[in-house]
């Protein structure tokens, strides 16, 4: 990873590899704060954005194991406002050009992003992007309950269960956790996930006494060229005060801050021999592909991602592509928009975590480079 710091692709990066429960590699290179010459340490804190989705998915599956909900429960059972959905017609010219949804959204579809919901995050220029941003669906200053009210009049992009689209679905699941458990989302994950695993640094904002441990956040010199040298510091992203002051939105889709220590504790809980929070059969189910036949993962502006399916909280490698490690079939993985990544290979009983802070660096070459080197070092051929 040193080469990415030397090339000013990353300010600093922390990596770790597990073989079973054993930590066989942990290393930091570069800076937590480049301008102030603060070297990156193992105890620094990172904005993990969509790594938060793994925690939310585990929360839903805990409630399933508790017998409080089922994967094929329809969303209106818990959130009546999201029942009776309408769906944009093909080539719709307006938000009113819709037809009734053929079926209700299920919890399963929220977990694997086949619900038809959108995000207003990556699909720049689309009708749904404009609608989600005009209505401020991602507004950090509204509660999860208020978010559901904002979503109520918006149509779906497609009929539930018929396609895959990265979406606000995980935040909807966060609200379902609140409704089912009777606790706010932060209280539930602290009681059932964070405290049991000793994840003391994972929270929705960094308290004052830990602010000196929060890494600086950077963007690339050229958003159109992810390998161009140069970094620019981001002081108010995604909004002023983000992650350092409390906000009403307890976003299970992208709102958490965490550390390498805490992410390793979380990943260990999903590995054999760990302090599992889920039943063995639930863990197995979580890491399987649950997309309909003929459906795969893809992103606006990027296109289809070859050889990937999706489980409950992360992508599943069905067939390794040219940038995946050889032998990575069955790998379960995901990451955040600022470059935090995790992956688990049930086949080889290995896992890895990478933590950095560069905007728009999910699915970036550096994360696959790290993974290929990790597989090469620890997988016995």
C-alpha positions as CSV (number, residue, x, y, z in Angstrom):
1,X,0.0,0.0,0.0
2,X,3.0,2.3,0.3
3,X,3.0,3.0,-3.4
4,X,-0.5,4.5,-3.2
5,X,0.7,6.9,-0.4
6,X,3.8,7.7,-2.4
7,X,1.7,8.5,-5.5
8,X,-0.7,10.7,-3.4
9,X,-3.6,8.4,-4.3
10,X,-4.1,7.9,-0.5
11,X,-3.0,10.0,2.4
12,X,-2.8,6.9,4.6
13,X,-4.1,3.4,4.8
14,X,-4.5,0.7,7.5
15,X,-4.8,-3.0,6.5
16,X,-5.4,-6.2,8.4
17,X,-5.8,-9.9,7.5
18,X,-7.3,-12.7,9.5
19,X,-6.8,-16.4,9.1
20,X,-9.6,-17.8,11.0
21,X,-9.6,-15.9,14.3
22,X,-5.8,-15.2,14.1
23,X,-4.6,-11.8,13.1
24,X,-1.7,-12.5,10.7
25,X,-1.2,-9.0,9.4
26,X,-1.9,-5.5,10.6
27,X,-0.1,-2.4,9.2
28,X,-0.5,1.3,8.8
29,X,1.3,3.5,6.2
30,X,1.0,7.2,5.6
31,X,-0.8,9.9,7.4
32,X,-4.0,10.3,9.4
33,X,-3.6,14.1,8.8
34,X,-1.2,14.8,6.0
35,X,-1.2,18.6,6.5
36,X,-0.3,18.3,10.1
37,X,2.2,15.4,9.7
38,X,0.2,13.1,12.0
39,X,1.1,9.5,11.1
40,X,-1.7,7.0,10.8
41,X,-2.0,4.7,13.8
42,X,-4.0,1.5,14.6
43,X,-6.3,3.5,16.9
44,X,-7.4,6.2,14.4
45,X,-11.1,6.5,13.6
46,X,-12.7,6.4,10.1
47,X,-15.9,7.5,8.5
48,X,-17.0,4.0,7.4
49,X,-20.1,5.1,5.4
50,X,-21.6,1.9,3.7
51,X,-19.6,-0.4,6.0
52,X,-22.5,0.6,8.3
53,X,-24.7,-1.6,6.1
54,X,-23.1,-4.8,7.5
55,X,-24.1,-3.8,11.0
56,X,-27.6,-3.0,10.0
57,X,-28.0,-6.3,8.2
58,X,-26.8,-8.2,11.2
59,X,-29.3,-6.3,13.3
60,X,-32.2,-7.4,11.1
61,X,-30.9,-11.0,11.1
62,X,-30.7,-10.9,14.9
63,X,-34.3,-10.0,15.0
64,X,-35.0,-12.8,12.6
65,X,-33.2,-15.3,14.9
66,X,-35.2,-13.9,17.8
67,X,-38.4,-14.8,15.9
68,X,-39.5,-11.1,15.8
69,X,-39.6,-10.9,11.9
70,X,-39.2,-13.1,8.8
71,X,-37.4,-12.4,5.6
72,X,-40.5,-12.6,3.5
73,X,-42.5,-10.3,5.7
74,X,-43.9,-7.4,3.6
75,X,-42.6,-3.9,4.5
76,X,-46.1,-2.5,5.2
77,X,-46.4,-4.9,8.1
78,X,-43.9,-2.6,9.9
79,X,-44.1,0.6,7.8
80,X,-47.6,1.0,6.5
81,X,-46.6,4.1,4.5
82,X,-44.4,2.0,2.2
83,X,-47.3,-0.3,1.2
84,X,-49.2,0.0,-2.1
85,X,-46.2,1.1,-4.1
86,X,-46.3,2.5,-7.6
87,X,-43.5,1.8,-10.1
88,X,-42.2,4.0,-12.9
89,X,-43.2,2.7,-16.3
90,X,-40.4,1.9,-18.8
91,X,-39.1,5.2,-20.3
92,X,-41.3,7.2,-18.0
93,X,-41.3,10.9,-18.7
94,X,-42.4,12.1,-15.2
95,X,-42.8,10.8,-11.7
96,X,-46.5,10.4,-12.3
97,X,-46.0,8.0,-15.2
98,X,-46.4,4.9,-13.1
99,X,-48.3,1.6,-12.6
100,X,-49.2,-0.3,-9.5
101,X,-46.4,-2.5,-8.1
102,X,-47.0,-6.2,-8.8
103,X,-46.0,-7.1,-5.3
104,X,-45.1,-5.6,-1.9
105,X,-41.5,-5.0,-0.9
106,X,-40.1,-7.6,1.5
107,X,-37.4,-7.5,4.1
108,X,-35.4,-9.9,2.0
109,X,-35.5,-7.5,-0.9
110,X,-34.4,-4.6,1.3
111,X,-31.4,-6.7,2.4
112,X,-30.3,-7.5,-1.1
113,X,-31.2,-4.2,-2.8
114,X,-33.9,-5.6,-5.1
115,X,-36.7,-3.5,-3.5
116,X,-37.0,-0.9,-6.3
117,X,-36.0,1.9,-4.0
118,X,-33.4,4.4,-5.2
119,X,-30.6,6.4,-3.5
120,X,-30.1,9.8,-5.2
121,X,-26.4,9.2,-4.8
122,X,-24.8,7.7,-7.8
123,X,-27.3,8.0,-10.6
124,X,-26.6,11.6,-11.5
125,X,-29.0,13.1,-14.1
126,X,-31.7,10.5,-13.7
127,X,-35.3,11.3,-12.8
128,X,-35.0,9.4,-9.5
129,X,-31.7,11.1,-8.6
130,X,-33.4,14.5,-9.0
131,X,-36.5,13.5,-7.1
132,X,-34.5,12.0,-4.1
133,X,-32.3,15.1,-3.9
134,X,-35.1,17.6,-4.3
135,X,-37.0,15.9,-1.4
136,X,-33.7,15.5,0.6
137,X,-34.2,11.8,1.2
138,X,-30.6,11.7,2.6
139,X,-31.2,14.6,5.0
140,X,-29.1,14.0,8.1
141,X,-31.3,16.4,10.1
142,X,-34.4,14.2,9.7
143,X,-35.1,11.1,11.8
144,X,-35.5,7.7,10.2
145,X,-39.3,8.0,10.9
146,X,-39.4,11.3,9.0
147,X,-37.4,9.7,6.1
148,X,-40.2,7.2,5.6
149,X,-42.7,10.0,5.3
150,X,-40.5,11.6,2.6
151,X,-40.3,8.3,0.7
152,X,-44.0,7.6,0.9
153,X,-45.1,9.5,-2.3
154,X,-42.0,8.5,-4.4
155,X,-42.4,5.7,-7.0
156,X,-40.1,2.7,-7.2
157,X,-37.6,2.4,-10.1
158,X,-38.7,-1.2,-10.9
159,X,-41.1,-3.9,-9.6
160,X,-39.8,-5.4,-6.3
161,X,-37.6,-8.5,-6.8
162,X,-37.0,-8.0,-10.5
163,X,-33.6,-6.1,-10.6
164,X,-30.7,-4.9,-8.4
165,X,-30.1,-1.3,-7.5
166,X,-28.0,0.1,-4.7
167,X,-30.4,2.2,-2.6
168,X,-31.7,3.7,0.6
169,X,-33.1,0.3,1.6
170,X,-30.6,-0.2,4.4
171,X,-31.8,3.0,6.1
172,X,-35.4,1.7,5.7
173,X,-34.2,-1.5,7.5
174,X,-32.8,0.7,10.3
175,X,-36.3,2.1,10.8
176,X,-37.7,-1.4,10.8
177,X,-35.3,-2.3,13.6
178,X,-36.7,0.6,15.6
179,X,-40.3,-0.4,15.1
180,X,-39.8,-4.1,15.8
181,X,-37.4,-3.7,18.8
182,X,-39.1,-0.7,20.4
183,X,-35.7,1.0,20.7
184,X,-34.0,3.7,18.6
185,X,-31.5,2.2,16.1
186,X,-28.4,3.3,18.0
187,X,-29.7,1.8,21.3
188,X,-30.4,-1.5,19.6
189,X,-27.1,-2.0,17.8
190,X,-25.2,-0.9,21.0
191,X,-27.1,-3.4,23.1
192,X,-27.0,-6.4,20.7
193,X,-23.9,-5.8,18.5
194,X,-21.4,-3.1,19.6
195,X,-21.3,-3.8,23.4
196,X,-21.2,-7.6,23.1
197,X,-18.3,-7.4,20.6
198,X,-16.4,-4.6,22.5
199,X,-16.8,-2.2,19.6
200,X,-16.4,0.9,21.8
201,X,-15.2,3.2,19.0
202,X,-18.2,2.7,16.7
203,X,-20.8,5.4,16.9
204,X,-22.8,7.9,14.9
205,X,-20.5,10.8,15.9
206,X,-17.0,11.2,17.4
207,X,-17.2,12.6,20.9
208,X,-14.9,15.5,21.8
209,X,-12.4,13.4,23.8
210,X,-11.8,11.3,20.6
211,X,-11.6,14.0,18.0
212,X,-7.8,13.9,17.9
213,X,-8.2,10.3,16.6
214,X,-10.5,11.1,13.7
215,X,-8.6,10.9,10.4
216,X,-8.7,13.7,7.9
217,X,-10.9,13.2,4.8
218,X,-9.6,13.7,1.3
219,X,-10.8,13.8,-2.3
220,X,-8.8,13.0,-5.4
221,X,-7.3,15.7,-7.6
222,X,-9.5,14.7,-10.5
223,X,-12.8,12.9,-9.9
224,X,-12.8,11.7,-13.5
225,X,-9.3,10.1,-13.1
226,X,-9.1,8.0,-10.0
227,X,-5.4,7.3,-10.4
228,X,-4.3,10.9,-10.9
229,X,-1.7,12.0,-8.3
230,X,-2.8,14.5,-5.8
231,X,-5.3,14.9,-2.9
232,X,-7.5,17.8,-1.7
233,X,-8.7,17.9,1.9
234,X,-12.4,17.8,2.5
235,X,-13.5,19.8,5.5
236,X,-17.3,19.9,5.2
237,X,-18.2,16.6,3.5
238,X,-20.9,15.3,3.2
239,X,-22.2,18.3,5.2
240,X,-20.7,20.8,7.8
241,X,-20.2,19.0,11.1
242,X,-20.6,15.5,9.7
243,X,-19.6,12.8,12.1
244,X,-18.4,15.2,14.8
245,X,-21.8,16.5,16.0
246,X,-25.0,14.4,16.7
247,X,-27.7,14.5,14.1
248,X,-31.3,13.1,14.1
249,X,-30.7,10.6,11.3
250,X,-29.3,7.3,12.7
251,X,-28.3,6.1,9.3
252,X,-27.7,2.4,9.2
253,X,-26.8,2.8,5.5
254,X,-23.9,5.1,6.0
255,X,-23.8,7.0,9.3
256,X,-21.2,5.3,11.4
257,X,-17.6,6.0,12.5
258,X,-15.4,3.1,13.5
259,X,-11.8,1.9,14.0
260,X,-9.7,-1.0,12.7
261,X,-10.0,-2.7,16.1
262,X,-13.8,-2.6,15.9
263,X,-14.1,-3.7,12.3
264,X,-11.9,-6.7,13.1
265,X,-14.1,-7.6,16.0
266,X,-17.2,-7.4,13.8
267,X,-15.6,-9.5,11.0
268,X,-14.3,-12.1,13.6
269,X,-17.9,-12.5,14.8
270,X,-18.8,-13.7,11.2
271,X,-15.9,-16.2,11.1
272,X,-15.8,-19.8,12.4
273,X,-14.9,-19.8,16.1
274,X,-15.8,-16.2,16.7
275,X,-18.3,-14.6,19.2
276,X,-21.1,-15.1,16.7
277,X,-24.2,-13.0,17.2
278,X,-26.2,-15.1,14.7
279,X,-27.2,-18.7,14.4
280,X,-24.8,-20.8,12.2
281,X,-27.5,-21.3,9.5
282,X,-28.2,-17.6,9.5
283,X,-24.5,-16.8,9.0
284,X,-24.4,-19.2,6.1
285,X,-27.5,-17.7,4.6
286,X,-26.2,-14.2,4.9
287,X,-23.2,-14.9,2.7
288,X,-25.1,-16.6,-0.2
289,X,-26.2,-15.0,-3.4
290,X,-29.9,-14.1,-3.2
291,X,-30.5,-12.3,-6.5
292,X,-33.0,-13.6,-9.0
293,X,-31.6,-15.6,-11.9
294,X,-30.1,-13.3,-14.5
295,X,-29.7,-10.4,-12.1
296,X,-26.4,-9.0,-11.2
297,X,-24.7,-6.1,-9.5
298,X,-24.1,-2.8,-11.4
299,X,-23.7,0.9,-10.8
300,X,-24.7,4.0,-12.8
301,X,-21.7,5.3,-14.7
302,X,-19.8,2.1,-14.1
303,X,-22.1,-0.6,-15.6
304,X,-22.4,-4.2,-14.6
305,X,-19.9,-5.6,-12.2
306,X,-19.1,-9.1,-13.7
307,X,-19.3,-12.2,-11.6
308,X,-21.0,-10.6,-8.6
309,X,-24.2,-11.5,-6.8
310,X,-25.5,-10.1,-3.5
311,X,-26.3,-11.6,-0.1
312,X,-27.6,-9.9,3.0
313,X,-25.2,-7.0,3.6
314,X,-22.6,-7.5,0.9
315,X,-21.7,-8.7,-2.6
316,X,-20.9,-12.4,-3.3
317,X,-18.3,-13.4,-5.8
318,X,-19.8,-16.0,-8.1
319,X,-17.0,-16.0,-10.6
320,X,-13.7,-14.1,-10.1
321,X,-13.1,-11.3,-12.6
322,X,-9.7,-10.2,-13.9
323,X,-9.2,-7.9,-10.8
324,X,-10.4,-10.5,-8.2
325,X,-8.0,-12.9,-6.6
326,X,-7.9,-16.3,-8.1
327,X,-9.9,-18.7,-6.0
328,X,-12.1,-16.1,-4.5
329,X,-15.4,-17.8,-5.5
330,X,-17.9,-17.4,-2.6
331,X,-16.3,-14.3,-1.1
332,X,-18.6,-12.0,0.8
333,X,-17.5,-8.3,0.6
334,X,-18.5,-4.7,0.7
335,X,-17.2,-1.2,1.5
336,X,-17.8,2.5,1.9
337,X,-17.6,5.4,-0.4
338,X,-14.5,6.8,1.5
339,X,-12.5,3.6,0.9
340,X,-13.2,1.4,3.9
341,X,-13.5,-2.2,2.8
342,X,-14.0,-5.7,4.3
343,X,-14.1,-9.1,2.8
344,X,-14.6,-12.7,4.1
345,X,-13.8,-15.9,2.2
346,X,-15.7,-18.8,3.8
347,X,-14.0,-21.1,1.4
348,X,-10.5,-20.3,2.7
349,X,-11.4,-19.1,6.2
350,X,-9.7,-15.8,5.7
351,X,-10.8,-12.2,5.8
352,X,-9.4,-8.7,5.4
353,X,-10.1,-5.1,6.3
354,X,-8.8,-2.0,4.7
355,X,-9.4,1.5,6.2
356,X,-8.7,4.8,4.4
357,X,-10.4,8.1,3.8
358,X,-10.6,9.1,0.1
359,X,-14.0,10.2,-1.4
360,X,-15.4,7.9,-4.1
361,X,-12.9,5.1,-3.6
362,X,-15.3,2.2,-3.3
363,X,-14.4,-0.5,-5.9
364,X,-11.0,1.3,-6.4
365,X,-7.9,-0.5,-7.7
366,X,-6.1,-0.2,-4.4
367,X,-8.6,-2.3,-2.5
368,X,-8.4,-5.2,-5.0
369,X,-4.6,-4.9,-5.0
370,X,-4.5,-5.4,-1.3
371,X,-6.9,-8.3,-1.5
372,X,-4.9,-10.1,-4.3
373,X,-1.7,-9.7,-2.2
374,X,-3.5,-11.0,0.9
375,X,-4.8,-14.1,-0.9
376,X,-1.4,-14.7,-2.4
377,X,0.3,-14.6,1.0
378,X,-2.1,-16.8,3.0
379,X,-4.1,-19.0,0.7
380,X,-2.6,-22.5,0.2
381,X,-2.8,-23.6,-3.4
